[in-house]
Amino acid sequence: MTPSSAPLAVPTPPVPPAPAPASAAEPPIEGKSYWDVVWRQLRKDKPALVAGAILVLLGLSAILAPLLANDKPYWFTGTMPGLYQNQFLDWKDAAHNEFVETPAALARAQATWDKLGVPLMQLKTRLRVEDWRSAGELLDAKKKEIETKRPNDFKWKNDDVSLAEVKKELGPADWATVEPLVRRAADGLEGEYRLRLTRSLRGIELALTFLAEQLRPGVAGEVPGLLAEYRAVAADGDFVRLRGDAYEAARTRLAQLGDRAAALLDPEKVDLVPATYYPLFRSLTAIDFFSLAFVAGCFTWLPATWRWLSGRRRLPRERRARILLALAFLPPLAAAGLRLLHGPPFESIDYKRAHEEKEIVASAWHMPPIPFGFNEAHQSETSHRPTSTYYLGTDETGRDLLTRMLWGGRVSLSVGFVAVGIYSGIGILLGALAGYFRGWVDMLISRLIEWMMCFPTFFLVLAAVAFLPPNIFNIMLVIGLTGWTTEARLVRGEFLRLSGEDFVLAARAVGVPAWRIIFVHVLPNGLAPLLVAASFGVAGAILTESSLSFLGFGVQIPDSSWGSILSAARENFHAWWLILFPGLAIFVTVTAFNLLGEGLRDATDPRMKV
């Protein structure tokens, strides 16, 4: 073989080095989630961002309203000699005497009923309507007969006639119909006076606790023993039934207890100790504690927790979200629970007036920036224009408008969010059932949706509210029960679209229960349209509440909302500020929610650029 015919050597390609094993500590690479993309798109929408900022400010002002506008001081340091004197007299002359005299008052009431000396009106008020119906026709007929015979007998006409006279006029046969009702009403006296005893004991506890807070520890330490003796008497189930010598013995014992307490707490003999009091914080409710704790978390531990979790990439995204949600809601729930266990004390103290009249002697006094209560009236400042004292003016009774706007914002925004929460829950449930199970379930729910949509929503709400007591909870409930059709249709459409996806078919194939597929797999992937509808729904609910309050079917005095303030301004058109500022608040809020809804709609559009 010649050298020219020798086969050419093919060079062996170099083997690439094996990749180095990944470090065990190297975090996994995470891609952008759907909501990251939505947030990136939303940040490009400047009007939506401005609207969101306005709504955050409105929400903060509503949550912080008790801290921004209140007639109670944040705290003060000093003594309360005038209030101490008033509370001492309230305990001695009112609560203590009512507690002692309860058995005697019950005995007198029972004797009056036994002698049929009570008026007919009292019998009617103590019976339920269905119980009274049996005797009502009989007594109405007798009343008409007597009006014909004696037209000037106003006692029968006004139901002021005694039961003894009723018995005399009816005769034995007809009285047999009324007599069981009289016995039933008389039998309820004992329960009524037991409640009266409990109420007077509560008054004693509040008064003595208030007095003990201002005394030296040695003297204040004896007050729990006095309260224990009062409670021991009230715990005796036979106390209200005591009569004769047994009652006199108990009365003597209570008189001695009152003398000991009076000698211990006598305002002329005690030395009041200066202390620091927190009236405003003591008056906050459980809802206030929850809201304030949530706001505090949003500005303190939640951002720090978010930064800490962002560096822990090895934790699954879902677990990090659960940790963040737990830290967002558990502390506020704990704060609200503690407040429910130790509810706000009932106080009728006008701290501002007491401070001005020297009933409170304070070395330090700290009021909120707007030192007016939401129902605090100043008769000398009615319909006052905006000034440096009243920033937005006053209404027809002299109440500060800015204070009522802040507190009214709590009501208006609460109606929006609670009502939307109610009808979103109903819409999610019905829409999910219709879209997932289809068939006759879908047909039945779809016909229900169409039937509800036949009625104009506002007139349906107006008709329902007209038959209910006008309060904020009924408004929330009615709006929530009548506005769920849009959410139900949106959720149904999303479920129809997602039910045939591979992840749903795989979950069914491995035997995942239907409820878990609905709420864990499908629903989270179909929430985007629901959030858009909810943002528009909050605006609609606020507008509906304002309209109802304007017509007189909404929030009632002493509570306020933006709509009720506008309603009151109808009779005072020359006070332009009563129309301008509430109307502007409604307009800005509704517009901001609509702009935010449009921004969310555009950001969640599947045709957006990714």
C-alpha positions in Angstrom: 0.0 0.0 0.0 1.5 3.2 -1.0 1.6 6.1 1.3 -0.9 8.0 -0.9 -3.5 5.2 -0.5 -3.3 5.1 3.3 -6.6 6.0 5.1 -6.7 9.5 6.6 -6.9 9.6 10.3 -10.1 11.2 11.6 -9.4 13.4 14.6 -11.5 12.6 17.6 -13.5 15.5 18.8 -12.7 16.7 22.3 -15.1 15.5 24.9 -16.6 18.5 26.7 -16.0 18.5 30.4 -18.9 17.3 32.5 -20.8 20.1 34.1 -20.0 20.7 37.7 -22.6 19.5 40.1 -24.9 22.2 41.3 -24.2 23.4 44.8 -26.6 22.2 47.3 -26.9 25.7 48.6 -27.7 27.3 45.3 -31.3 28.5 45.2 -33.6 27.5 42.4 -34.3 29.9 39.6 -37.8 31.3 39.8 -39.7 32.6 36.8 -42.2 35.4 36.9 -45.6 34.4 38.1 -48.8 35.6 36.5 -49.4 38.2 39.2 -45.8 39.5 38.7 -46.7 40.2 35.1 -50.0 41.8 36.0 -48.2 44.1 38.5 -45.6 45.0 35.9 -48.4 46.0 33.4 -50.4 47.8 36.1 -47.4 50.0 37.0 -47.4 51.4 33.4 -51.0 52.7 34.0 -50.4 56.0 35.8 -54.1 56.9 36.3 -54.7 53.5 37.9 -51.7 54.0 40.2 -52.9 57.5 41.2 -56.4 56.1 41.9 -54.9 53.3 44.0 -52.9 55.8 46.0 -56.0 57.9 46.6 -57.9 54.8 47.8 -55.1 53.9 50.1 -55.3 57.4 51.7 -59.0 57.2 52.0 -58.8 53.7 53.6 -56.2 54.9 56.0 -58.2 58.0 57.0 -61.3 55.8 57.6 -59.3 53.3 59.7 -57.5 56.0 61.7 -60.6 58.2 62.1 -60.9 57.4 65.9 -57.3 58.6 66.3 -57.6 61.7 64.0 -61.0 63.1 65.1 -62.2 62.4 68.7 -63.4 64.4 71.7 -61.4 62.2 74.0 -57.7 62.8 74.7 -55.0 60.3 73.7 -53.7 60.5 77.3 -53.4 62.9 80.2 -51.6 62.9 83.5 -53.3 64.2 86.6 -56.3 63.7 88.9 -60.0 63.8 88.4 -61.5 65.2 91.7 -64.8 66.4 90.1 -65.4 63.1 88.2 -64.5 61.2 91.4 -67.2 63.1 93.3 -69.8 62.4 90.6 -69.0 58.7 90.3 -69.1 58.3 94.1 -72.6 59.9 94.2 -73.7 57.8 91.2 -72.7 54.6 93.1 -74.1 55.6 96.5 -77.4 57.2 95.4 -78.2 55.3 92.3 -76.5 51.9 91.7 -76.2 50.8 95.3 -79.8 51.8 96.2 -81.2 50.1 93.1 -79.3 47.0 93.9 -80.7 46.9 97.5 -84.3 47.8 96.6 -84.7 45.3 93.7 -86.5 42.6 95.8 -88.8 45.2 97.3 -89.6 46.7 93.9 -90.4 43.2 92.6 -92.7 42.6 95.5 -94.6 45.9 94.8 -94.9 45.1 91.1 -96.2 41.6 91.8 -98.7 43.0 94.2 -99.9 45.6 91.7 -100.4 42.9 89.1 -102.2 40.6 91.6 -104.6 43.5 92.3 -105.0 44.2 88.5 -103.9 47.7 89.1 -101.7 48.0 86.0 -103.0 49.8 82.9 -104.0 47.9 79.8 -101.2 49.5 77.8 -98.6 47.8 80.0 -100.2 44.4 79.4 -100.0 45.0 75.6 -96.3 46.0 75.7 -95.3 43.0 77.7 -96.9 40.4 75.3 -95.8 39.3 71.9 -98.0 40.2 69.0 -99.1 36.6 68.3 -100.1 36.2 72.1 -102.1 39.4 72.1 -104.0 38.6 68.9 -106.3 36.2 70.7 -107.6 38.9 73.1 -107.1 41.9 70.9 -110.3 41.5 68.8 -112.3 41.1 72.0 -110.9 44.2 73.6 -111.1 46.3 70.4 -114.8 45.4 70.2 -115.3 46.4 73.9 -113.4 49.6 73.3 -115.7 50.6 70.4 -118.7 49.8 72.5 -117.5 52.0 75.3 -116.6 54.9 73.0 -120.2 54.8 71.7 -121.6 54.9 75.2 -119.1 57.2 76.8 -117.3 59.3 74.1 -115.4 61.3 76.7 -113.9 58.3 78.4 -110.3 58.8 77.2 -108.9 56.1 79.4 -110.2 53.3 77.3 -109.3 55.2 74.1 -105.7 55.6 75.2 -105.4 52.1 76.8 -104.9 53.8 80.2 -107.7 51.9 81.9 -106.7 49.5 84.7 -107.0 45.8 84.3 -109.5 45.7 87.2 -111.8 48.0 85.2 -111.3 45.9 82.1 -112.4 42.8 84.1 -115.4 44.6 85.4 -116.5 45.7 81.9 -115.8 42.3 80.2 -117.6 40.1 82.6 -116.5 36.6 83.7 -116.9 34.8 80.3 -114.8 37.3 78.3 -112.3 37.8 81.1 -111.5 34.1 81.0 -109.9 34.8 77.6 -107.7 37.7 78.9 -106.8 36.3 82.3 -104.1 33.7 81.0 -102.4 36.6 79.3 -102.3 38.6 82.5 -100.8 35.6 84.4 -98.2 35.1 81.6 -97.2 38.8 81.8 -97.0 38.7 85.6 -94.8 35.5 85.5 -92.2 37.4 83.5 -91.7 40.0 86.2 -89.0 38.0 88.0 -86.8 37.6 85.0 -87.1 41.4 84.3 -86.0 42.3 87.8 -83.2 39.8 87.7 -81.9 41.6 84.7 -82.4 44.9 86.6 -80.2 43.4 89.4 -77.5 42.5 86.9 -77.6 46.0 85.4 -77.2 47.6 88.8 -74.4 45.3 89.7 -72.6 46.3 86.5 -73.0 49.9 87.5 -71.5 49.3 90.9 -68.5 47.5 89.3 -67.9 50.3 86.9 -68.2 53.0 89.5 -66.0 51.3 92.1 -63.4 50.4 89.6 -63.2 54.0 88.4 -62.8 55.2 91.9 -60.1 52.6 92.8 -58.0 53.7 89.8 -57.4 57.1 91.4 -56.5 55.9 94.9 -53.3 54.7 96.6 -52.6 51.0 96.1 -53.4 50.2 99.8 -56.9 51.7 99.6 -57.6 50.5 96.1 -56.6 47.0 97.1 -59.7 46.7 99.3 -62.2 47.5 96.5 -62.0 43.9 94.9 -63.2 42.5 98.3 -66.2 44.9 98.3 -67.1 43.9 94.7 -66.8 40.2 95.7 -69.4 40.7 98.4 -71.8 42.4 96.0 -71.3 39.6 93.5 -71.9 37.0 96.2 -75.3 38.6 96.9 -76.2 38.8 93.2 -75.2 35.2 92.7 -77.7 34.0 95.2 -80.6 33.0 93.0 -83.2 33.7 95.7 -82.1 37.3 96.5 -84.9 38.8 94.3 -87.4 36.5 96.0 -86.5 37.4 99.6 -89.4 38.8 101.7 -90.0 39.7 105.3 -87.2 39.0 107.8 -84.9 37.3 105.3 -85.0 40.4 103.1 -84.5 42.7 106.1 -81.4 40.7 107.1 -80.0 40.9 103.6 -80.8 44.6 103.5 -78.9 45.2 106.7 -75.9 43.3 105.4 -75.9 45.4 102.2 -76.3 48.6 104.3 -73.2 47.7 106.3 -71.3 46.9 103.1 -72.3 50.3 101.7 -71.2 52.1 104.9 -67.8 50.4 104.7 -67.4 51.3 101.1 -68.5 54.9 101.7 -66.1 55.3 104.6 -63.3 53.9 102.5 -64.0 55.9 99.3 -65.4 59.2 100.8 -64.1 62.0 98.5 -63.5 64.2 101.6 -61.2 61.7 103.2 -59.2 60.2 100.3 -56.1 61.5 98.6 -56.2 61.2 94.8 -53.0 60.0 93.3 -51.9 61.5 89.9 -51.8 58.9 87.2 -51.7 58.6 83.4 -55.0 57.7 81.7 -55.7 56.7 78.1 -59.4 57.5 77.5 -59.3 57.4 73.6 -57.5 54.0 73.5 -59.8 52.6 76.2 -62.8 53.5 74.0 -61.6 51.6 70.9 -63.7 48.6 69.9 -62.5 45.1 68.7 -62.9 46.2 65.0 -60.7 49.3 65.7 -58.0 47.1 67.3 -58.1 44.7 64.3 -57.9 47.5 61.7 -55.1 49.5 63.6 -53.1 46.3 64.1 -53.4 45.5 60.4 -52.3 48.9 59.4 -49.4 48.8 61.9 -48.3 45.4 60.4 -48.4 46.8 56.8 -45.8 49.5 57.8 -43.7 47.4 60.2 -43.3 43.7 60.3 -44.9 42.8 57.0 -42.3 44.7 54.8 -39.5 43.2 56.9 -40.9 39.7 56.6 -41.3 40.2 52.8 -37.7 41.1 52.5 -36.6 38.2 54.6 -38.8 35.7 52.6 -37.5 37.1 49.3 -34.1 35.9 50.2 -35.3 32.4 51.0 -35.8 31.1 47.5 -35.6 27.5 48.6 -39.0 27.9 50.2 -41.9 27.3 47.7 -43.7 30.4 46.6 -47.0 29.1 48.1 -45.4 28.6 51.5 -44.0 32.1 51.5 -47.4 33.5 50.6 -49.0 31.5 53.5 -46.4 32.8 56.0 -47.1 36.3 54.9 -50.9 36.0 55.1 -50.5 34.4 58.6 -48.4 37.3 59.8 -50.8 39.8 58.2 -54.0 38.5 59.9 -53.0 36.5 63.0 -51.7 39.5 65.1 -54.8 41.7 64.3 -57.1 38.8 65.1 -55.3 38.3 68.4 -55.6 42.0 69.2 -59.3 41.9 68.4 -59.8 38.7 70.4 -58.2 40.3 73.5 -60.4 43.3 73.1 -63.5 41.2 73.0 -62.5 39.5 76.2 -61.9 42.9 77.9 -64.4 45.1 76.0 -64.3 48.9 76.1 -65.8 50.2 79.4 -69.0 52.2 79.1 -68.1 55.8 79.8 -70.4 58.8 79.6 -67.6 61.3 80.7 -67.2 64.4 78.6 -63.5 64.8 79.1 -63.3 68.1 77.3 -65.9 69.8 79.4 -64.5 68.2 82.6 -61.1 69.6 81.7 -62.5 73.1 81.1 -64.5 73.1 84.3 -61.5 71.8 86.4 -63.2 68.5 87.2 -59.9 67.1 85.7 -56.7 68.6 86.9 -54.1 67.6 84.4 -50.4 68.4 84.2 -50.2 66.9 80.6 -53.1 66.9 78.2 -52.8 65.5 74.6 -55.8 65.8 72.2 -56.2 64.5 68.6 -55.5 66.9 65.8 -59.3 67.3 65.3 -60.6 67.5 68.8 -64.3 66.9 68.1 -66.6 63.9 68.5 -68.5 62.7 65.5 -71.8 63.6 67.2 -70.5 66.5 69.3 -72.8 69.5 68.8 -72.1 73.2 69.4 -75.3 75.2 69.4 -73.4 78.5 69.1 -71.6 77.3 65.9 -74.5 76.0 63.7 -74.0 76.1 59.9 -70.6 77.8 60.4 -68.4 78.3 57.3 -65.0 76.7 57.1 -62.5 78.3 59.5 -59.2 77.5 61.1 -61.1 75.8 63.9 -63.7 74.0 61.8 -61.7 73.1 58.7 -64.7 72.1 56.6 -67.3 74.0 58.6 -70.2 72.7 60.7 -73.7 71.4 60.0 -77.1 72.6 61.1 -76.6 71.4 64.7 -73.0 72.6 65.1 -71.2 69.3 64.5 -67.8 69.5 62.8 -68.1 68.4 59.2 -64.6 67.1 58.8 -65.1 64.8 61.8 -68.3 63.5 60.4 -66.7 63.1 56.9 -63.9 60.9 58.4 -66.3 58.8 60.5 -68.8 58.7 57.6 -66.0 57.4 55.3 -65.7 54.4 57.6 -69.4 53.6 57.0 -69.4 54.2 53.3 -66.2 52.2 52.6 -67.3 49.4 55.0 -70.6 49.1 53.1 -68.6 48.8 49.8 -66.2 46.2 50.9 -68.6 44.1 53.0 -71.4 44.1 50.4 -68.9 43.1 47.7 -67.5 40.4 49.9 -71.0 39.0 50.4 -72.0 38.9 46.8 -68.6 37.8 45.6 -68.9 34.8 47.9 -72.4 34.0 46.5 -71.3 34.6 42.9 -68.1 32.4 43.3 -70.1 29.5 44.8 -72.9 29.5 42.3 -70.7 30.3 39.3 -68.2 27.6 40.2 -71.0 25.0 40.6 -72.5 26.0 37.3 -69.3 26.0 35.3 -67.8 22.9 36.8 -70.7 20.4 36.9 -72.6 21.8 33.9 -75.7 20.0 32.8 -78.8 20.5 34.8 -76.9 22.3 37.5 -75.7 24.9 35.0 -79.2 25.3 33.6 -80.8 25.8 37.0 -78.2 28.4 38.1 -78.2 30.2 34.8 -82.0 30.6 34.9 -81.7 31.9 38.5 -79.1 34.4 37.3 -81.4 35.5 34.5 -84.3 35.8 36.8 -82.4 38.0 39.2 -81.2 40.2 36.3 -84.7 40.9 35.3 -85.1 43.2 38.3 -83.4 46.7 38.4 -80.9 46.3 41.2 -81.4 49.6 42.9 -85.2 49.4 43.0 -84.9 45.8 44.3 -82.5 47.1 47.1 -84.9 50.0 47.8 -87.9 47.7 48.0 -86.1 45.4 50.4 -84.7 48.1 52.6 -88.2 49.7 52.9 -89.3 46.6 54.8 -86.3 46.4 57.1 -85.1 48.6 60.0 -82.8 51.3 58.5 -79.3 50.4 59.7 -75.9 49.8 58.2 -76.0 46.0 58.5 -79.2 45.6 56.7 -77.9 47.8 53.9 -74.8 45.6 53.6 -76.8 42.5 53.6 -79.4 43.6 51.0 -76.8 45.0 48.6 -74.8 41.7 49.0 -77.8 39.5 48.4 -78.9 41.4 45.2 -75.7 42.1 43.4 -74.1 38.7 42.8 -75.2 38.0 39.2 -72.2 39.6 37.5 -69.7 37.7 39.6 -71.6 34.4 39.1 -71.5 34.9 35.3 -67.8 35.7 35.3 -66.8 32.8 37.5 -69.0 30.4 35.4 -67.3 31.5 32.2 -63.9 31.0 33.7 -64.8 27.5 34.9 -66.2 26.6 31.5 -62.9 27.8 30.0 -60.6 26.1 32.5 -62.4 22.8 33.1 -61.0 21.2 30.0 -57.4 22.2 30.7 -54.8 19.5 31.2 -54.1 20.2 34.9 -57.8 19.8 35.6 -58.1 16.6 33.6 -55.0 15.3 35.4 -56.4 16.1 38.8 -59.6 14.2 37.9 -57.6 11.3 36.7 -55.8 10.8 40.0 -59.0 11.0 41.9 -58.8 14.5 43.4 -62.2 15.4 45.1 -64.4 17.9 43.1 -64.3 20.5 45.9 -60.5 20.5 45.9 -60.4 20.9 42.1 -62.8 23.7 42.3 -61.3 25.8 45.1 -57.6 24.8 44.9 -56.9 24.2 41.2 -59.4 26.1 39.1 -60.6 29.1 41.2 -57.1 30.6 41.8 -56.5 30.6 38.0 -59.8 32.4 37.3 -59.7 35.2 39.9 -58.4 38.0 37.6 -61.8 38.9 36.1 -63.4 38.7 39.5 -61.0 41.2 41.0 -61.8 43.6 38.2 -65.5 43.2 38.8 -65.0 43.6 42.5 -63.3 47.0 42.1 -66.2 48.2 40.0 -68.6 46.6 42.5 -67.2 48.5 45.5 -67.8 51.8 43.7 -71.3 50.7 42.9 -72.1 49.7 46.5 -70.8 53.0 47.8 -73.0 54.9 45.3 -76.0 52.7 46.3 -75.5 53.3 50.0 -75.1 57.0 49.4 -78.3 57.1 47.4 -80.2 55.1 50.0 -79.0 57.4 52.8 -79.9 60.5 50.7 -83.4 59.1 50.4 -83.6 58.5 54.1 -83.4 54.6 54.0 -79.7 54.4 54.9 -77.7 55.2 57.9 -79.6 56.9 60.7 -78.7 59.4 63.3 -76.3 59.5 65.3 -74.2 57.5 62.8 -73.2 59.3 59.6 -72.2 58.4 56.0 -71.4 60.7 53.1 -74.9 60.1 51.7 -76.6 60.9 55.0 -74.6 64.2 55.3 -75.8 65.1 51.8 -79.4 64.2 52.8 -79.2 66.6 55.7 -77.9 69.4 53.5 -81.2 69.3 51.4 -82.8 71.6 54.1 -79.8 73.9 54.3 -78.9 74.9 50.7 -77.2 78.1 51.7 -74.5 76.0 53.5 -72.6 75.1 50.3 -69.9 73.2 52.2 -72.4 70.6 53.3 -73.1 69.7 49.7 -69.6 70.2 48.2 -67.4 68.1 50.4 -69.5 65.0 50.8 -70.4 65.1 47.1 -66.7 65.5 46.2 -65.8 62.6 48.5 -68.3 60.3 46.8 -67.2 61.4 43.3 -63.5 61.0 44.0 -64.0 57.6 45.6 -66.2 56.2 42.9 -64.0 57.5 40.2 -60.8 56.1 41.8 -62.4 52.6 42.1 -63.5 52.8 38.4 -60.0 53.9 37.3 -58.4 51.1 39.3 -60.9 48.6 37.8 -60.0 49.7 34.3 -56.3 49.4 35.1 -56.8 45.9 36.4 -58.9 45.0 33.4 -56.2 46.1 31.0 -53.4 44.5 33.1 -55.1 41.1 33.2 -56.0 41.2 29.5 -54.5 38.0 27.9 -53.6 40.1 24.8 -51.2 42.3 26.8 -47.5 42.3 25.9 -45.5 40.1 28.1 
